């Protein structure tokens, strides 16, 4: 049976574009929409989710496995899941742990998000249970199940290179929880760029936990040192917004005296002042496409597992600028 991947290949467009067409998003050109639908018809892909469900006689109860310390990440993920399952005619349940997942009966499939998508116990259970599953932002155990995400290492490297292009060399990186695979990947991207520029000796790395509170502590540590960095790159927007708060408290002007950038392009990045320069990964779209992949599995498609990489985007706003002409020091 053809899959959404086959439709994308036949139409000559990305998986993401096909997913947008099939979930009814408005901002797709009519020409592209027609091309995707024609490709689906040619290869016999059933677009109507209700018809597919009736044919397979499969229940539509699917789970979103989510327990993330970032409030904005969780909100965006849940919105994406709700919109996708509504379009696909599925019933959504949200569970926060493997133990809670095991209590549900009648589940047809699971979409798992970080950090649980990289939990060996979770992946082992899902594989052994026979439940179709898709992992978002996953890296480990890559031969089990479909997965979808961005190249976090490349994205972090791009952001760091942007800061270097602005003239910064004393750059600090506030990492997320070191137990998360995504933290390791983003740190590696930062280190790649600093090493390539010959600035490794100027790099500062401190650990947070992706929460606003951890960002406050990390920023206090960085900005209370004798020589403060000229730029801080936080591994998510919540920690970056905490850096802005600490900078304000210390009368540091952003971006004139300190550059602060984040990661995720969450709603907070646009709501605070100054608006955050950040990396957009499109969480809602990632989760939407994860449920599209799961829908293919629910229809009974027996095809190789997919590893889909979405393109990230550097979003330049008002929180980044060249380094100050004079080094800011604490007296």
Buried (B, 14 or more C-beta within 10 A) or exposed (E): BBBBBBBBBBBEBBBBBBBBBBBEBEEBEEEBBEBBBEBBEEBEBEBEBEEBBEEEEBBBBBBBBBBBBBBBBBBBBBBBBBBBBEBBBBBBBBBBBBEBBEEEEEBBBBBBBBBBBBBEEBBEBBBEEEBBBBBBBBBEBEEBBBBBBBBBBBBBBBBBBBBBEBEBBBBBBBBBBEEBBBBBBBBBBBBBBBEEBEBEEBBBBBBBBBBBEBBBBBBBBBBEEEEBBBBBBBBBBBBBBBBBBBBEEBEBEBBEBBBBBBBBBBEBBEEBEBBBBBBBBBBBBBBBBBBBBBBBBBBEBEEEBBBBEBEBBBBEBEBBBBBBEEEBEEE
